[in-house]
Structures are given as structure tokens and as C-alpha cells.
Amino acid sequence: MNLKEQLYVCTLAEEGSMSKAAKKLFISQPALSLYINNLEKLLGAKLFLRKGNFYTLTYIGEKYAAKAKEMLVLEKEFNAELHNFSRGSSGRLRIGVQLRRSPYIVAEIVSYFSENYPEVELVFTESNTSVLENMVANYELDLTIYSCMKRRSDLNYIYIFNDDLFLAVNSSSKLRRKAKWQEEGNFQYIDFKDLEDETFILPQKGQSLREVSNILFENAGIIPKKIIEIRNIETIMKLVSANFGVGFNRVSYINYMSHIKNIEYYNVVQDETPSELVIAYPNVSREIKNFNKMINSIKDIFSRDI
């Protein structure tokens, strides 16, 4: 910001002397006098009355000076913010978070930033995967955290971990007898063919978890005989806990829902539906000061929660 005009007028008004004002401004007296004269011609109004060597403001000069002082204060505030931003100690970070994750992760991110980057303003947007992905691609978000099945060429990605899908079954279900151990892995698996007669409690159409579920059904060649649609995944897990059916959950959600009892989790074959928990961002976000440090810290927050 360059408010030379406002600074010159306010300084002359404060000093009341052309020579004193010029000295304070580190310019010559003739240069300041010429500048004020040209400004008055441009405005079509006298800002100062001269009595000998003393300058006083006219009525319109008083109005001008009052506004000019406000502008100079704003300039100082902006310059301070700019200085902090250039040092990486202030700014704004717009973060997209899936609705399901928001209650568990936003508070941790805010806590970390308040301690390490207290002058960085955090702006969160909560929505579903497709909306967040489009927003970050259109520069409406600086980054978004979500479960990604297919990476886009116009975004950059920070991998956090594989966010695989697991089948959630009630602990007393007869399906447990059909579970088998894989050669590798810490979880047993249940063949989809053994689920044909089960009631599936699934997210609503349009939610990423529902889309993955539909792909799994198609790959297994089965059509569920009964589906109960619930938007909230935690509610789905509570219904599974009450033995109303089976459902699906992600690795990154299971830990958040450990308080829901009477559920056992089993692997499902999902070779064609790989899912990663990632931080996605456009190239322009790299211009944000300390961006790499901040996103790596966010990655660490997610990693330690699993």
C-alpha cells in the first residue's frame, strides 16, 4: 500500500509548518509545497490556509485529514499482517473435511495450530467427497482430507494410509462361522456369496462409502435382497451392534467408533476398489508459507489416531 498523499497531508496538518513537515518526511520543502499545491488542484479544493509560515486545515481539509488518518491506521495494520505473513506466522488455511471425520479431527487440528501457528486463521468446510474434491480443484480450498479411490491429474496428494473397507457384523451373528483366515493379514474374511440373504445397512446414494459398496456387490455378482439406508455411519454401526443387519466401515472410522460394542470386523475382497486416505491440494497452495510443514503435521495427527 502506498498512501504518500495521505501521509503528506496529515504530517503538514500536525506540524503546521512546511519546513518541519518536510524535515519529518525526509523530502525538500519545495517538493512538499509543490505536491500539496498539485493535490489541491486535482481535488479542486483548498486543503490548507496559510498564515505566514503557519498552515491550518480548511473545512474540507479537516474532512480529508480525518479520513486520511483512518487510512494510515489501516495501512499500519495491513503492513503488520503482511510482515507476519512473510515470516509464516499468520495467514489463512482453508481446509476441507468429510462430514464423517469432522467431529473427531477438527478439534485436534485447531489445537495443534493454536499452539504452533496461533495467527493462522483456519476455515473449515464440511461436505462429502465429491464436493470437497471439486472445491480444492477450483481453488476454493487450500487442501482437503478425504478417502480417495482415484487420484486426479490436476491435484497433488499426500498419502496417509490405505483406508480399506471392512465388513461389520454383529458379534452373535451366525456369519462368524463362515469367516476364514487369509494367508496374510490380521483379519479374517467373509465371502460375499455368504452375504446374499443378509440385510445391508448402507449409507445413502451419493456417499462415497455407498459407491464403494455398490462396486463390491457388482464385482461379487450379488444383489442385496434388503437394504436399509442411513446417512450417518455411526448410526449404521449402532444398528449392526443391535443385530439389525450388516454394514461397511472404513479403517479410519473404526477407531473413532470403538465405543460401539458387539461388532466384529472382517476383510472383504476389494482389489478393484482401492481407497487411500489422502491430503489433496492444488499447486497454488504451495505458495502458502510453511505449507509443507503444516500439511505434514496434519498427516501426523491422522496417523497417530489409527
C-alpha positions, 0 to 999 in steps of 0.5 A: 500500500502506498498512501504518500498523499495521505501521509503528506497531508496529515504530517503538514496538518500536525506540524503546521509548518512546511519546513518541519513537515518536510524535515519529518518526511525526509523530502525538500520543502519545495517538493512538499509545497509543490505536491500539496499545491498539485493535490489541491488542484486535482481535488479542486479544493483548498486543503490548507490556509496559510498564515505566514509560515503557519498552515491550518486545515480548511473545512474540507481539509479537516474532512480529508485529514480525518479520513486520511488518518483512518487510512494510515491506521489501516495501512499500519495494520495491513503492513503488520499482517503482511510482515507476519505473513512473510515470516509464516506466522499468520495467514489463512488455511482453508481446509476441507473435511468429510462430514464423517471425520469432522467431529473427531479431527477438527478439534485436534487440528485447531489445537495443534495450530493454536499452539504452533501457528496461533495467527493462522486463521483456519476455515473449515468446510464440511461436505462429502467427497465429491464436493470437497474434491471439486472445491480444492480443484477450483481453488476454493480450498487450500487442501482437503482430507478425504478417502480417495479411490482415484487420484486426479491429474490436476491435484497433488496428494499426500498419502496417509494410509490405505483406508480399506473397507471392512465388513461389520457384523454383529458379534452373535451373528451366525456369519462368524462361522463362515469367516476364514483366515487369509494367508496374510493379514490380521483379519479374517474374511467373509465371502460375499456369496455368504452375504446374499440373504443378509440385510445391508445397512448402507449409507445413502446414494451419493456417499462415497462409502455407498459407491464403494459398496455398490462396486463390491456387490457388482464385482461379487455378482450379488444383489442385496435382497434388503437394504436399509439406508442411513446417512450417518455411519455411526448410526449404521454401526449402532444398528449392526451392534443391535443385530439389525443387519450388516454394514461397511466401515472404513479403517479410519472410522473404526477407531473413532467408533470403538465405543460401539460394542458387539461388532466384529470386523472382517476383510472383504475382497476389494482389489478393484476398489482401492481407497487411500486416505489422502491430503489433496491440494492444488499447486497454488497452495504451495505458495502458502508459507510453511505449507509443507510443514503444516500439511505434514503435521496434519498427516501426523495427527491422522496417523497417530489416531489409527 
